[in-house]
Amino acid sequence: MKRYFVFLALLITPMFIFPAEITSYETVEYAKIVRKHPRHRKVIIKKRRIKKRRKTMWFGLNGGYDISTDVWTAGGQLKFPAGPFCFMPGGSMYFTQNNIDWQANIDLALSPRFTYGLYGGAGFAIAGRDTTGVGIRNIYTGLNLFAGYQLPLKRTPIRPYTEFRCTWLEGKPLLQVNLGVDFAIGKI
């Protein structure tokens, strides 16, 4: 049980490292040509402070169903966007009949603006599974492929999403369907 609290603490720690409100300004110089008379041209150089556009970090909670192992899942993830890419560390717990298995993911997603909420990507997975049924966990590593759709709500701090994930552990594909909600936690 102690391991699960450590795992959750590692997921929540970045919320306290990155403050929610960061203001940054950039000074931009631009030239404006003023024509008062066709023969006389006057150039005025102006300076203006503009607010830089920053990306929003997200914390998501999800629940789902693992089709391959026939178990329910619950988990969470963080999203750190950088241009069209998004770094997404996260994890899930699998509620089997005897105990709780876990999986941690480190993913990189691609979501261009013109896709209107569709995203996809790949990543690395580390999983602790009880395959013997006696309570002895084996640690497996593998790769993830995932695709999803997030509602492109512009001015709300909450965004629902659905995600399909395929994880290869020990050469076996595990298919998972997730439904979740992302909450805005700050700006980068």
Contacts in CASP RR format, 6 or more apart in sequence:
PFRMAT RR
TARGET T0000
AUTHOR 0000-0000-0000
METHOD contacts of the structure
MODEL  1
MKRYFVFLALLITPMFIFPAEITSYETVEYAKIVRKHPRHRKVIIKKRRI
KKRRKTMWFGLNGGYDISTDVWTAGGQLKFPAGPFCFMPGGSMYFTQNNI
DWQANIDLALSPRFTYGLYGGAGFAIAGRDTTGVGIRNIYTGLNLFAGYQ
LPLKRTPIRPYTEFRCTWLEGKPLLQVNLGVDFAIGKI
4 93 0 8 1.000
4 100 0 8 1.000
4 102 0 8 1.000
7 91 0 8 1.000
7 102 0 8 1.000
7 104 0 8 1.000
11 76 0 8 1.000
11 77 0 8 1.000
11 78 0 8 1.000
11 89 0 8 1.000
11 90 0 8 1.000
11 91 0 8 1.000
12 59 0 8 1.000
14 57 0 8 1.000
14 78 0 8 1.000
14 80 0 8 1.000
15 59 0 8 1.000
15 185 0 8 1.000
18 57 0 8 1.000
18 185 0 8 1.000
18 186 0 8 1.000
18 188 0 8 1.000
19 186 0 8 1.000
20 185 0 8 1.000
20 186 0 8 1.000
20 187 0 8 1.000
21 186 0 8 1.000
21 187 0 8 1.000
22 54 0 8 1.000
22 187 0 8 1.000
22 188 0 8 1.000
23 51 0 8 1.000
24 51 0 8 1.000
24 52 0 8 1.000
24 54 0 8 1.000
25 49 0 8 1.000
25 50 0 8 1.000
25 51 0 8 1.000
25 52 0 8 1.000
26 49 0 8 1.000
26 50 0 8 1.000
26 51 0 8 1.000
26 52 0 8 1.000
27 47 0 8 1.000
27 48 0 8 1.000
27 49 0 8 1.000
28 47 0 8 1.000
28 48 0 8 1.000
28 49 0 8 1.000
28 50 0 8 1.000
29 45 0 8 1.000
29 46 0 8 1.000
29 47 0 8 1.000
30 45 0 8 1.000
30 46 0 8 1.000
30 48 0 8 1.000
31 43 0 8 1.000
31 44 0 8 1.000
31 45 0 8 1.000
31 46 0 8 1.000
32 43 0 8 1.000
32 44 0 8 1.000
32 45 0 8 1.000
32 46 0 8 1.000
33 41 0 8 1.000
33 42 0 8 1.000
33 43 0 8 1.000
33 44 0 8 1.000
34 41 0 8 1.000
34 42 0 8 1.000
34 43 0 8 1.000
34 44 0 8 1.000
35 41 0 8 1.000
35 42 0 8 1.000
36 42 0 8 1.000
54 187 0 8 1.000
54 188 0 8 1.000
55 80 0 8 1.000
55 81 0 8 1.000
55 82 0 8 1.000
55 83 0 8 1.000
55 187 0 8 1.000
55 188 0 8 1.000
56 81 0 8 1.000
56 184 0 8 1.000
56 186 0 8 1.000
56 187 0 8 1.000
56 188 0 8 1.000
57 78 0 8 1.000
57 79 0 8 1.000
57 80 0 8 1.000
57 81 0 8 1.000
57 184 0 8 1.000
57 185 0 8 1.000
57 186 0 8 1.000
57 187 0 8 1.000
57 188 0 8 1.000
58 78 0 8 1.000
58 79 0 8 1.000
58 159 0 8 1.000
58 182 0 8 1.000
58 183 0 8 1.000
58 184 0 8 1.000
58 185 0 8 1.000
59 76 0 8 1.000
59 77 0 8 1.000
59 78 0 8 1.000
59 79 0 8 1.000
59 182 0 8 1.000
59 183 0 8 1.000
59 185 0 8 1.000
60 76 0 8 1.000
60 77 0 8 1.000
60 78 0 8 1.000
60 79 0 8 1.000
60 180 0 8 1.000
60 181 0 8 1.000
60 182 0 8 1.000
60 183 0 8 1.000
61 74 0 8 1.000
61 75 0 8 1.000
61 76 0 8 1.000
61 180 0 8 1.000
61 181 0 8 1.000
61 183 0 8 1.000
62 73 0 8 1.000
62 74 0 8 1.000
62 75 0 8 1.000
62 76 0 8 1.000
62 77 0 8 1.000
62 92 0 8 1.000
62 161 0 8 1.000
62 163 0 8 1.000
62 178 0 8 1.000
62 179 0 8 1.000
62 180 0 8 1.000
62 181 0 8 1.000
63 72 0 8 1.000
63 73 0 8 1.000
63 74 0 8 1.000
63 75 0 8 1.000
63 178 0 8 1.000
63 179 0 8 1.000
63 180 0 8 1.000
64 72 0 8 1.000
64 73 0 8 1.000
64 74 0 8 1.000
64 176 0 8 1.000
64 177 0 8 1.000
64 178 0 8 1.000
64 179 0 8 1.000
65 71 0 8 1.000
65 72 0 8 1.000
65 73 0 8 1.000
65 176 0 8 1.000
65 177 0 8 1.000
66 72 0 8 1.000
66 73 0 8 1.000
66 94 0 8 1.000
66 174 0 8 1.000
66 175 0 8 1.000
66 176 0 8 1.000
67 175 0 8 1.000
67 176 0 8 1.000
67 177 0 8 1.000
68 172 0 8 1.000
68 173 0 8 1.000
68 174 0 8 1.000
68 175 0 8 1.000
68 176 0 8 1.000
69 94 0 8 1.000
69 96 0 8 1.000
69 174 0 8 1.000
71 94 0 8 1.000
71 95 0 8 1.000
71 96 0 8 1.000
71 101 0 8 1.000
72 94 0 8 1.000
72 95 0 8 1.000
73 92 0 8 1.000
73 93 0 8 1.000
73 94 0 8 1.000
73 95 0 8 1.000
73 176 0 8 1.000
73 178 0 8 1.000
74 92 0 8 1.000
74 93 0 8 1.000
74 95 0 8 1.000
75 90 0 8 1.000
75 91 0 8 1.000
75 92 0 8 1.000
75 93 0 8 1.000
76 90 0 8 1.000
76 91 0 8 1.000
76 92 0 8 1.000
77 88 0 8 1.000
77 89 0 8 1.000
77 90 0 8 1.000
77 91 0 8 1.000
77 105 0 8 1.000
78 88 0 8 1.000
78 89 0 8 1.000
78 90 0 8 1.000
79 86 0 8 1.000
79 87 0 8 1.000
79 88 0 8 1.000
79 109 0 8 1.000
79 182 0 8 1.000
80 86 0 8 1.000
80 87 0 8 1.000
80 88 0 8 1.000
80 188 0 8 1.000
81 87 0 8 1.000
81 188 0 8 1.000
82 188 0 8 1.000
84 110 0 8 1.000
84 111 0 8 1.000
84 112 0 8 1.000
84 113 0 8 1.000
85 108 0 8 1.000
85 109 0 8 1.000
85 110 0 8 1.000
85 111 0 8 1.000
86 108 0 8 1.000
86 109 0 8 1.000
86 110 0 8 1.000
86 111 0 8 1.000
86 119 0 8 1.000
87 107 0 8 1.000
87 108 0 8 1.000
88 105 0 8 1.000
88 106 0 8 1.000
88 107 0 8 1.000
88 108 0 8 1.000
88 109 0 8 1.000
89 104 0 8 1.000
89 105 0 8 1.000
89 106 0 8 1.000
89 107 0 8 1.000
90 104 0 8 1.000
90 105 0 8 1.000
90 106 0 8 1.000
90 107 0 8 1.000
91 102 0 8 1.000
91 103 0 8 1.000
91 104 0 8 1.000
91 105 0 8 1.000
92 102 0 8 1.000
92 103 0 8 1.000
92 105 0 8 1.000
92 176 0 8 1.000
93 100 0 8 1.000
93 101 0 8 1.000
93 102 0 8 1.000
94 100 0 8 1.000
94 101 0 8 1.000
94 102 0 8 1.000
94 103 0 8 1.000
94 129 0 8 1.000
96 130 0 8 1.000
98 130 0 8 1.000
98 133 0 8 1.000
98 135 0 8 1.000
99 130 0 8 1.000
99 135 0 8 1.000
101 127 0 8 1.000
101 128 0 8 1.000
101 129 0 8 1.000
101 130 0 8 1.000
101 137 0 8 1.000
102 127 0 8 1.000
102 128 0 8 1.000
103 125 0 8 1.000
103 126 0 8 1.000
103 127 0 8 1.000
103 128 0 8 1.000
103 167 0 8 1.000
104 125 0 8 1.000
104 126 0 8 1.000
104 127 0 8 1.000
105 123 0 8 1.000
105 124 0 8 1.000
105 125 0 8 1.000
105 144 0 8 1.000
105 167 0 8 1.000
106 123 0 8 1.000
106 124 0 8 1.000
107 121 0 8 1.000
107 122 0 8 1.000
107 123 0 8 1.000
107 124 0 8 1.000
107 144 0 8 1.000
107 146 0 8 1.000
108 121 0 8 1.000
108 122 0 8 1.000
108 123 0 8 1.000
109 119 0 8 1.000
109 120 0 8 1.000
109 121 0 8 1.000
109 146 0 8 1.000
110 119 0 8 1.000
110 120 0 8 1.000
110 121 0 8 1.000
111 117 0 8 1.000
111 118 0 8 1.000
111 119 0 8 1.000
111 120 0 8 1.000
111 150 0 8 1.000
116 152 0 8 1.000
117 149 0 8 1.000
117 150 0 8 1.000
117 151 0 8 1.000
117 152 0 8 1.000
118 147 0 8 1.000
118 148 0 8 1.000
118 149 0 8 1.000
119 147 0 8 1.000
119 148 0 8 1.000
119 149 0 8 1.000
119 150 0 8 1.000
120 146 0 8 1.000
120 147 0 8 1.000
120 148 0 8 1.000
121 144 0 8 1.000
121 145 0 8 1.000
121 146 0 8 1.000
121 147 0 8 1.000
122 143 0 8 1.000
122 144 0 8 1.000
122 145 0 8 1.000
122 146 0 8 1.000
123 143 0 8 1.000
123 144 0 8 1.000
123 145 0 8 1.000
124 141 0 8 1.000
124 142 0 8 1.000
124 143 0 8 1.000
124 144 0 8 1.000
125 141 0 8 1.000
125 142 0 8 1.000
125 143 0 8 1.000
125 144 0 8 1.000
125 167 0 8 1.000
125 169 0 8 1.000
126 139 0 8 1.000
126 140 0 8 1.000
126 141 0 8 1.000
126 142 0 8 1.000
127 139 0 8 1.000
127 140 0 8 1.000
127 141 0 8 1.000
127 142 0 8 1.000
127 167 0 8 1.000
127 169 0 8 1.000
128 137 0 8 1.000
128 138 0 8 1.000
128 139 0 8 1.000
128 140 0 8 1.000
129 137 0 8 1.000
129 138 0 8 1.000
129 140 0 8 1.000
129 169 0 8 1.000
130 136 0 8 1.000
130 137 0 8 1.000
130 138 0 8 1.000
131 138 0 8 1.000
132 138 0 8 1.000
140 169 0 8 1.000
140 170 0 8 1.000
141 169 0 8 1.000
142 167 0 8 1.000
142 168 0 8 1.000
142 169 0 8 1.000
143 167 0 8 1.000
143 168 0 8 1.000
144 165 0 8 1.000
144 166 0 8 1.000
144 167 0 8 1.000
145 165 0 8 1.000
145 166 0 8 1.000
146 163 0 8 1.000
146 164 0 8 1.000
146 165 0 8 1.000
146 166 0 8 1.000
147 163 0 8 1.000
147 164 0 8 1.000
148 161 0 8 1.000
148 162 0 8 1.000
148 163 0 8 1.000
148 164 0 8 1.000
149 161 0 8 1.000
149 162 0 8 1.000
150 159 0 8 1.000
150 160 0 8 1.000
150 161 0 8 1.000
150 182 0 8 1.000
151 159 0 8 1.000
151 160 0 8 1.000
151 161 0 8 1.000
152 159 0 8 1.000
153 159 0 8 1.000
157 183 0 8 1.000
157 184 0 8 1.000
158 181 0 8 1.000
158 182 0 8 1.000
158 183 0 8 1.000
158 184 0 8 1.000
159 181 0 8 1.000
159 182 0 8 1.000
160 179 0 8 1.000
160 180 0 8 1.000
160 181 0 8 1.000
160 182 0 8 1.000
161 179 0 8 1.000
161 180 0 8 1.000
161 181 0 8 1.000
161 182 0 8 1.000
162 177 0 8 1.000
162 178 0 8 1.000
162 179 0 8 1.000
162 180 0 8 1.000
163 177 0 8 1.000
163 178 0 8 1.000
163 180 0 8 1.000
164 175 0 8 1.000
164 176 0 8 1.000
164 177 0 8 1.000
164 178 0 8 1.000
165 175 0 8 1.000
165 176 0 8 1.000
165 177 0 8 1.000
165 178 0 8 1.000
166 173 0 8 1.000
166 174 0 8 1.000
166 175 0 8 1.000
166 176 0 8 1.000
167 173 0 8 1.000
167 174 0 8 1.000
167 176 0 8 1.000
168 174 0 8 1.000
END
